[in-house]
Every structure is written in structure tokens, then in C-alpha cells.
């Protein structure tokens, strides 16, 4: 005697659209969107969020650069970190950093500085910063290869 009941059909769990939340009743099991419009809307919103995040980070970096540049032009070589923060400086945002001996040397574009838990010091501009891109060699086409 067989105890298994084959009369019940397995109900497929219907996936939901990531954008509008409607159930997706056709297509592949791993389908994520109900239509092209939802797919485009979803990806456009992700791209917009990414651009917004980049814009915010660049705004903070520009503010830090402006503060450091002003300090450098005024001849300030060191100041308390709390004073820099009061001016709007955000210490967590740099363009790069490296270890220089026992200290950490930070950069905000072409301005370098040493930051300790309490102080900003050695604020200076990098001299002879080359902003040229490496040259790319492009072969000139032969007369036979030129398009008419």
C-alpha cells in the first residue's frame, strides 16, 4: 500500500518584482522584474543613488581642500584638529594616505598633511605635480587602409 499522495500539485512560489512588488507569474524562476519599465526604473534609481553618493563625497573633499588651501596660503603649518573640524574639515575624507615612518601622511588632492588624533600638522602643497596623462601611441593607417 502506497502512502504517498501524488494528487497534490506543488505550488510554485511566485517571485515578486523588485521595483513594484507585483508577482511574476511567467518566465524564468529567477526573474526579478515584471516588465522592462520596472527593470529600467530600478536600475536608473540605483545609478541615481550612486551618483548622489559620489557627489556628496566630492563636495566634502572640495570643502576639505578649500580649508587646507586657505590654511596653507595663510602660512599655518599646524593646528588643533578640533579647530579644523570647527571650520568644517571632515578628517575621514582624504584622497589618499601612506605611512611615513611612524606617522600617517594624508593627501587631499595636491595638499599633504600629517594627522594625529589631536592635531593637523605639516600642511603643504605638493610641488611639480604632473597632471599629464601618459601618451598613447596610435599607428597611422597606410594609404591602402584609409577609408574613403
TORVEX-474641 format. One record per residue: residue in one letter; x, z, y of N, C-alpha, C, O, CB in turn; residue number from 1. Coordinates in pm, whole numbers. Glycine has a CB too. Example, Ala and Ser with C-alpha at 12.3 -4.5 7.8 and 13.67 -1.06 7.14 Angstrom:
! residues 2
A, 1319, 780, -569, 1230, 780, -450, 1320, 780, -330, 1424, 846, -332, 1131, 905, -447, 1
S, 1285, 708, -225, 1367, 714, -106, 1290, 787, 3, 1341, 804, 114, 1408, 572, -60, 2
END
This chain:
! residues 148
X, 84, 0, -117, 0, 0, 0, 89, 0, 124, 180, 83, 137, -96, 122, -1, 1
X, 64, -92, 214, 144, -108, 336, 82, -27, 449, -36, -42, 480, 155, -258, 377, 2
X, 162, 58, 508, 113, 144, 615, 136, 86, 753, 95, 146, 853, 177, 279, 605, 3
X, 200, -26, 762, 232, -85, 893, 114, -164, 944, 50, -238, 868, 358, -176, 884, 4
X, 83, -148, 1070, -29, -218, 1131, 23, -334, 1215, 79, -314, 1323, -115, -121, 1218, 5
X, 5, -453, 1164, 54, -573, 1233, -50, -632, 1327, -24, -733, 1392, 97, -677, 1132, 6
X, -164, -574, 1334, -270, -632, 1416, -248, -609, 1566, -299, -683, 1649, -403, -574, 1375, 7
X, -171, -506, 1600, -146, -479, 1742, -34, -568, 1791, 75, -570, 1735, -111, -329, 1764, 8
X, -62, -639, 1894, 41, -722, 1955, 120, -638, 2053, 65, -554, 2124, -20, -846, 2026, 9
X, 249, -664, 2056, 333, -590, 2151, 303, -640, 2291, 302, -760, 2317, 484, -607, 2117, 10
X, 280, -549, 2378, 253, -586, 2516, 385, -595, 2590, 465, -502, 2588, 158, -485, 2585, 11
X, 406, -708, 2654, 529, -729, 2730, 518, -657, 2864, 420, -671, 2936, 556, -880, 2751, 12
X, 621, -580, 2894, 627, -513, 3025, 655, -620, 3130, 759, -687, 3125, 737, -398, 3027, 13
X, 566, -635, 3224, 582, -738, 3326, 675, -689, 3437, 652, -583, 3494, 446, -779, 3384, 14
X, 779, -767, 3466, 868, -728, 3576, 797, -742, 3710, 698, -814, 3722, 997, -813, 3574, 15
X, 850, -673, 3808, 792, -678, 3943, 888, -749, 4037, 1010, -740, 4022, 761, -534, 3996, 16
X, 833, -820, 4133, 910, -891, 4235, 985, -789, 4320, 925, -692, 4367, 817, -982, 4323, 17
X, 1114, -810, 4342, 1195, -718, 4422, 1154, -718, 4569, 1182, -621, 4640, 1342, -755, 4410, 18
X, 1088, -823, 4615, 1052, -831, 4756, 911, -780, 4782, 892, -691, 4865, 1064, -975, 4804, 19
X, 812, -835, 4713, 674, -799, 4744, 612, -700, 4645, 510, -639, 4675, 589, -923, 4749, 20
X, 673, -683, 4528, 623, -588, 4430, 518, -642, 4335, 472, -570, 4247, 569, -472, 4499, 21
X, 477, -768, 4351, 378, -827, 4260, 438, -840, 4121, 559, -853, 4105, 330, -966, 4312, 22
X, 351, -836, 4019, 400, -853, 3883, 429, -1002, 3859, 361, -1089, 3914, 297, -798, 3778, 23
X, 528, -1027, 3777, 570, -1164, 3745, 524, -1191, 3602, 578, -1134, 3507, 726, -1184, 3762, 24
X, 426, -1278, 3587, 365, -1300, 3457, 418, -1423, 3385, 372, -1454, 3275, 217, -1311, 3472, 25
X, 511, -1494, 3442, 563, -1615, 3379, 713, -1623, 3401, 769, -1555, 3488, 492, -1742, 3435, 26
X, 777, -1707, 3323, 920, -1729, 3341, 1003, -1637, 3253, 952, -1573, 3161, 959, -1710, 3486, 27
X, 1128, -1631, 3282, 1222, -1552, 3204, 1189, -1403, 3214, 1124, -1358, 3309, 1366, -1577, 3251, 28
X, 1234, -1328, 3114, 1208, -1183, 3113, 1280, -1112, 3227, 1232, -1011, 3278, 1252, -1123, 2980, 29
X, 1397, -1166, 3266, 1477, -1100, 3370, 1456, -1160, 3509, 1539, -1141, 3598, 1623, -1108, 3334, 30
X, 1348, -1232, 3526, 1317, -1292, 3656, 1294, -1182, 3760, 1226, -1084, 3730, 1193, -1384, 3646, 31
X, 1348, -1198, 3880, 1344, -1091, 3980, 1248, -1116, 4095, 1210, -1022, 4166, 1480, -1070, 4034, 32
X, 1208, -1240, 4115, 1122, -1274, 4228, 1005, -1358, 4179, 1017, -1435, 4084, 1201, -1349, 4338, 33
X, 891, -1342, 4247, 772, -1416, 4206, 771, -1560, 4257, 708, -1647, 4199, 648, -1345, 4254, 34
X, 843, -1584, 4368, 846, -1720, 4424, 972, -1738, 4508, 1044, -1642, 4537, 719, -1746, 4511, 35
X, 998, -1861, 4545, 1116, -1892, 4626, 1111, -1823, 4763, 1214, -1782, 4816, 1129, -2044, 4645, 36
X, 992, -1811, 4819, 978, -1747, 4950, 1025, -1601, 4945, 1096, -1555, 5034, 831, -1754, 4998, 37
X, 984, -1529, 4840, 1027, -1390, 4825, 1178, -1382, 4801, 1246, -1294, 4854, 951, -1321, 4710, 38
X, 1228, -1473, 4720, 1371, -1475, 4692, 1450, -1497, 4822, 1546, -1426, 4848, 1405, -1587, 4589, 39
X, 1410, -1595, 4901, 1478, -1623, 5029, 1465, -1506, 5125, 1563, -1468, 5190, 1421, -1749, 5093, 40
X, 1344, -1448, 5136, 1322, -1336, 5227, 1411, -1217, 5189, 1468, -1151, 5276, 1173, -1293, 5225, 41
X, 1423, -1191, 5059, 1505, -1079, 5010, 1653, -1101, 5044, 1719, -1012, 5097, 1486, -1062, 4858, 42
X, 1703, -1220, 5012, 1845, -1248, 5038, 1877, -1255, 5187, 1985, -1216, 5229, 1885, -1379, 4971, 43
X, 1783, -1303, 5266, 1803, -1305, 5412, 1808, -1163, 5468, 1887, -1135, 5558, 1690, -1385, 5481, 44
X, 1724, -1073, 5415, 1728, -935, 5465, 1858, -867, 5424, 1912, -788, 5501, 1607, -855, 5412, 45
X, 1910, -896, 5304, 2040, -841, 5264, 2151, -891, 5355, 2238, -814, 5396, 2071, -877, 5117, 46
X, 2149, -1020, 5386, 2251, -1077, 5475, 2241, -1016, 5614, 2343, -989, 5677, 2237, -1230, 5483, 47
X, 2119, -993, 5661, 2100, -935, 5794, 2155, -793, 5798, 2219, -753, 5896, 1950, -935, 5833, 48
X, 2131, -715, 5691, 2182, -578, 5685, 2335, -579, 5685, 2399, -494, 5748, 2129, -504, 5560, 49
X, 2394, -673, 5614, 2539, -683, 5608, 2597, -717, 5745, 2696, -658, 5788, 2582, -790, 5505, 50
X, 2534, -812, 5814, 2581, -850, 5947, 2566, -734, 6046, 2652, -713, 6132, 2504, -973, 5998, 51
X, 2457, -660, 6033, 2434, -545, 6122, 2541, -439, 6099, 2592, -382, 6195, 2293, -485, 6098, 52
X, 2574, -414, 5973, 2678, -315, 5942, 2813, -358, 5999, 2885, -277, 6055, 2688, -293, 5790, 53
X, 2846, -486, 5983, 2972, -537, 6037, 2975, -524, 6189, 3077, -486, 6247, 2993, -685, 5996, 54
X, 2864, -557, 6252, 2855, -549, 6398, 2876, -406, 6447, 2944, -384, 6548, 2718, -600, 6445, 55
X, 2819, -308, 6375, 2834, -168, 6413, 2979, -122, 6399, 3030, -52, 6486, 2743, -79, 6329, 56
X, 3044, -160, 6290, 3185, -122, 6269, 3272, -185, 6376, 3360, -119, 6431, 3233, -165, 6129, 57
X, 3250, -312, 6406, 3329, -378, 6511, 3307, -313, 6647, 3400, -304, 6727, 3295, -527, 6518, 58
X, 3185, -270, 6675, 3158, -202, 6802, 3236, -72, 6811, 3290, -40, 6917, 3006, -175, 6818, 59
X, 3244, 4, 6702, 3321, 129, 6702, 3469, 99, 6719, 3537, 167, 6796, 3297, 208, 6572, 60
X, 3520, -3, 6649, 3661, -40, 6663, 3693, -84, 6805, 3799, -50, 6858, 3696, -152, 6564, 61
X, 3602, -159, 6868, 3624, -202, 7007, 3626, -82, 7101, 3705, -78, 7195, 3514, -301, 7050, 62
X, 3540, 15, 7076, 3538, 137, 7158, 3668, 215, 7141, 3728, 258, 7239, 3416, 226, 7121, 63
X, 3713, 233, 7016, 3841, 299, 6990, 3956, 226, 7058, 4043, 288, 7119, 3867, 309, 6839, 64
X, 3955, 93, 7049, 4061, 14, 7111, 4060, 33, 7262, 4165, 50, 7324, 4045, -135, 7076, 65
X, 3942, 31, 7321, 3929, 48, 7465, 3986, 183, 7510, 4057, 191, 7610, 3781, 35, 7508, 66
X, 3954, 289, 7436, 4004, 424, 7469, 4156, 428, 7454, 4225, 477, 7543, 3938, 531, 7378, 67
X, 4209, 378, 7341, 4353, 380, 7318, 4427, 294, 7420, 4534, 332, 7468, 4385, 330, 7176, 68
X, 4371, 179, 7455, 4433, 91, 7554, 4438, 159, 7691, 4539, 151, 7761, 4357, -43, 7563, 69
X, 4329, 225, 7729, 4324, 297, 7856, 4430, 408, 7859, 4500, 424, 7958, 4183, 356, 7878, 70
X, 4440, 483, 7749, 4540, 590, 7740, 4681, 532, 7749, 4768, 587, 7816, 4523, 669, 7609, 71
X, 4704, 421, 7681, 4836, 358, 7683, 4872, 310, 7823, 4984, 332, 7870, 4841, 241, 7584, 72
X, 4776, 244, 7890, 4802, 195, 8026, 4828, 310, 8123, 4905, 294, 8218, 4684, 111, 8076, 73
X, 4765, 425, 8101, 4786, 542, 8186, 4913, 619, 8150, 4947, 718, 8216, 4667, 635, 8177, 74
X, 4984, 574, 8047, 5109, 638, 8009, 5094, 764, 7926, 5188, 841, 7912, 5187, 670, 8129, 75
X, 4975, 785, 7871, 4952, 902, 7787, 5012, 874, 7650, 4975, 776, 7585, 4799, 936, 7776, 76
X, 5104, 958, 7607, 5169, 940, 7476, 5105, 1026, 7369, 5114, 995, 7250, 5317, 971, 7486, 77
X, 5041, 1137, 7409, 4979, 1227, 7312, 4864, 1303, 7379, 4865, 1326, 7500, 5083, 1327, 7254, 78
X, 4764, 1340, 7298, 4654, 1422, 7347, 4587, 1490, 7228, 4606, 1450, 7113, 4552, 1337, 7427, 79
X, 4509, 1593, 7257, 4436, 1662, 7153, 4330, 1569, 7096, 4265, 1495, 7170, 4372, 1791, 7207, 80
X, 4313, 1572, 6967, 4214, 1488, 6901, 4074, 1521, 6953, 3991, 1431, 6967, 4220, 1507, 6749, 81
X, 4046, 1646, 6982, 3915, 1685, 7034, 3888, 1619, 7169, 3774, 1583, 7199, 3905, 1839, 7047, 82
X, 3994, 1602, 7252, 3976, 1534, 7381, 3945, 1386, 7360, 3863, 1329, 7431, 4102, 1550, 7468, 83
X, 4012, 1324, 7262, 3987, 1183, 7232, 3844, 1165, 7180, 3775, 1071, 7218, 4089, 1129, 7129, 84
X, 3801, 1256, 7094, 3664, 1249, 7041, 3563, 1267, 7154, 3458, 1202, 7154, 3642, 1358, 6931, 85
X, 3593, 1355, 7248, 3504, 1374, 7363, 3493, 1248, 7447, 3392, 1225, 7514, 3553, 1491, 7450, 86
X, 3598, 1165, 7445, 3596, 1037, 7518, 3518, 930, 7441, 3490, 823, 7495, 3739, 988, 7544, 87
X, 3483, 958, 7315, 3409, 861, 7233, 3490, 805, 7119, 3440, 721, 7044, 3361, 750, 7319, 88
X, 3615, 848, 7103, 3701, 800, 6996, 3648, 849, 6861, 3612, 965, 6846, 3848, 848, 7017, 89
X, 3645, 759, 6763, 3600, 795, 6628, 3718, 780, 6533, 3753, 667, 6497, 3478, 706, 6582, 90
X, 3779, 891, 6491, 3902, 886, 6415, 3892, 820, 6278, 3994, 777, 6225, 3952, 1023, 6397, 91
X, 3777, 811, 6221, 3761, 750, 6088, 3766, 598, 6087, 3765, 538, 5980, 3633, 793, 6028, 92
X, 3772, 536, 6203, 3769, 389, 6212, 3903, 338, 6262, 3941, 361, 6376, 3656, 342, 6306, 93
X, 3975, 267, 6174, 4103, 205, 6209, 4106, 67, 6146, 4026, 36, 6058, 4225, 292, 6160, 94
X, 4199, -16, 6192, 4212, -147, 6129, 4312, -143, 6014, 4305, -226, 5924, 4254, -251, 6231, 95
X, 4406, -48, 6016, 4497, -27, 5903, 4575, 101, 5925, 4572, 160, 6033, 4592, -147, 5885, 96
X, 4645, 143, 5822, 4735, 258, 5836, 4841, 250, 5727, 4822, 184, 5626, 4656, 393, 5828, 97
X, 4951, 319, 5750, 5056, 326, 5650, 5128, 459, 5666, 5123, 523, 5771, 5156, 207, 5663, 98
X, 5195, 498, 5561, 5270, 623, 5564, 5406, 594, 5625, 5476, 502, 5582, 5283, 684, 5420, 99
X, 5444, 672, 5725, 5574, 659, 5791, 5645, 793, 5777, 5628, 882, 5860, 5558, 617, 5943, 100
X, 5724, 806, 5673, 5788, 935, 5647, 5682, 1033, 5600, 5611, 1007, 5503, 5861, 988, 5773, 101
X, 5672, 1145, 5669, 5571, 1245, 5634, 5443, 1227, 5715, 5348, 1303, 5698, 5626, 1386, 5654, 102
X, 5440, 1131, 5801, 5324, 1110, 5889, 5249, 984, 5851, 5301, 894, 5785, 5368, 1102, 6035, 103
X, 5126, 981, 5895, 5042, 862, 5876, 5039, 786, 6008, 5002, 842, 6111, 4897, 901, 5830, 104
X, 5077, 660, 6004, 5075, 574, 6122, 4949, 489, 6115, 4929, 415, 6018, 5205, 484, 6131, 105
X, 4864, 499, 6216, 4737, 427, 6219, 4744, 313, 6320, 4822, 317, 6415, 4621, 522, 6252, 106
X, 4660, 213, 6297, 4653, 98, 6387, 4508, 70, 6423, 4418, 83, 6341, 4717, -27, 6323, 107
X, 4490, 32, 6548, 4363, -22, 6594, 4400, -154, 6660, 4437, -158, 6777, 4285, 78, 6694, 108
X, 4390, -260, 6584, 4437, -393, 6623, 4585, -387, 6658, 4666, -367, 6567, 4355, -447, 6743, 109
X, 4625, -403, 6782, 4768, -406, 6815, 4817, -275, 6877, 4924, -273, 6938, 4796, -521, 6910, 110
X, 4743, -168, 6863, 4785, -38, 6913, 4810, 54, 6793, 4725, 67, 6705, 4677, 23, 7010, 111
X, 4928, 117, 6792, 4960, 209, 6684, 4961, 352, 6738, 4986, 375, 6856, 5096, 174, 6620, 112
X, 4934, 447, 6650, 4936, 588, 6688, 4950, 674, 6564, 4919, 632, 6453, 4807, 625, 6766, 113
X, 4998, 795, 6584, 5007, 893, 6476, 4893, 992, 6497, 4872, 1043, 6606, 5148, 965, 6474, 114
X, 4820, 1017, 6388, 4708, 1109, 6398, 4730, 1224, 6301, 4751, 1203, 6181, 4573, 1036, 6370, 115
X, 4724, 1345, 6352, 4728, 1465, 6271, 4590, 1528, 6280, 4505, 1477, 6354, 4842, 1566, 6319, 116
X, 4564, 1634, 6208, 4430, 1695, 6216, 4391, 1740, 6357, 4272, 1755, 6387, 4423, 1812, 6123, 117
X, 4491, 1763, 6445, 4460, 1815, 6578, 4500, 1723, 6692, 4449, 1738, 6803, 4526, 1946, 6596, 118
X, 4591, 1627, 6668, 4648, 1550, 6779, 4654, 1401, 6750, 4662, 1357, 6636, 4787, 1601, 6811, 119
X, 4651, 1325, 6859, 4688, 1183, 6859, 4820, 1176, 6934, 4832, 1231, 7044, 4575, 1090, 6925, 120
X, 4919, 1110, 6876, 5046, 1101, 6945, 5110, 965, 6922, 5063, 886, 6840, 5141, 1213, 6900, 121
X, 5218, 939, 6994, 5294, 813, 6984, 5206, 690, 7001, 5218, 593, 6926, 5365, 806, 6849, 122
X, 5119, 694, 7099, 5030, 581, 7126, 5112, 468, 7188, 5169, 485, 7296, 4911, 622, 7219, 123
X, 5118, 354, 7121, 5197, 243, 7174, 5139, 110, 7127, 5072, 101, 7024, 5345, 255, 7130, 124
X, 5168, 7, 7207, 5125, -128, 7170, 5234, -195, 7089, 5353, -174, 7114, 5091, -213, 7297, 125
X, 5194, -273, 6993, 5289, -347, 6911, 5336, -467, 6993, 5255, -547, 7039, 5226, -392, 6774, 126
X, 5466, -479, 7010, 5523, -590, 7085, 5545, -709, 6991, 5566, -691, 6871, 5656, -549, 7154, 127
X, 5541, -828, 7048, 5567, -952, 6973, 5476, -969, 6853, 5519, -1009, 6745, 5711, -955, 6928, 128
X, 5351, -939, 6873, 5254, -958, 6766, 5221, -1105, 6757, 5171, -1165, 6852, 5125, -874, 6791, 129
X, 5250, -1164, 6643, 5226, -1307, 6624, 5084, -1328, 6575, 5045, -1277, 6470, 5327, -1367, 6525, 130
X, 5008, -1403, 6651, 4870, -1432, 6612, 4854, -1575, 6562, 4742, -1624, 6548, 4777, -1408, 6729, 131
X, 4965, -1641, 6534, 4956, -1778, 6487, 4932, -1779, 6337, 4983, -1696, 6264, 5083, -1856, 6521, 132
X, 4853, -1875, 6295, 4826, -1891, 6153, 4936, -1975, 6091, 4997, -2058, 6160, 4688, -1955, 6130, 133
X, 4963, -1955, 5964, 5065, -2038, 5901, 5021, -2184, 5904, 4903, -2216, 5891, 5091, -1992, 5757, 134
X, 5119, -2272, 5920, 5085, -2415, 5928, 5046, -2466, 5791, 5097, -2422, 5689, 5204, -2497, 5985, 135
X, 4955, -2560, 5791, 4908, -2622, 5669, 4953, -2766, 5671, 4928, -2839, 5767, 4753, -2611, 5654, 136
X, 5021, -2807, 5565, 5071, -2944, 5558, 4963, -3034, 5498, 4913, -3007, 5389, 5202, -2951, 5475, 137
X, 4929, -3138, 5569, 4830, -3233, 5522, 4898, -3368, 5512, 4954, -3419, 5609, 4705, -3239, 5617, 138
X, 4893, -3426, 5392, 4953, -3557, 5372, 4871, -3663, 5444, 4748, -3663, 5437, 4965, -3591, 5223, 139
X, 4940, -3753, 5515, 4872, -3863, 5580, 4839, -3969, 5474, 4922, -3997, 5388, 4960, -3924, 5693, 140
X, 4719, -4026, 5478, 4685, -4128, 5379, 4764, -4256, 5403, 4796, -4292, 5517, 4534, -4157, 5381, 141
X, 4795, -4324, 5293, 4861, -4455, 5305, 4762, -4553, 5364, 4642, -4525, 5369, 4914, -4506, 5166, 142
X, 4812, -4670, 5409, 4724, -4772, 5465, 4618, -4813, 5364, 4505, -4844, 5402, 4805, -4894, 5509, 143
X, 4653, -4814, 5236, 4558, -4856, 5134, 4448, -4752, 5116, 4335, -4787, 5080, 4630, -4881, 5001, 144
X, 4480, -4624, 5141, 4385, -4516, 5117, 4291, -4491, 5235, 4194, -4416, 5221, 4460, -4390, 5085, 145
X, 4318, -4551, 5351, 4236, -4526, 5469, 4096, -4583, 5452, 4078, -4692, 5397, 4301, -4585, 5594, 146
X, 3998, -4509, 5499, 3860, -4556, 5492, 3833, -4648, 5610, 3886, -4628, 5720, 3761, -4437, 5492, 147
X, 3753, -4747, 5588, 3721, -4842, 5695, 3583, -4813, 5746, 3536, -4882, 5837, 3731, -4988, 5646, 148
END
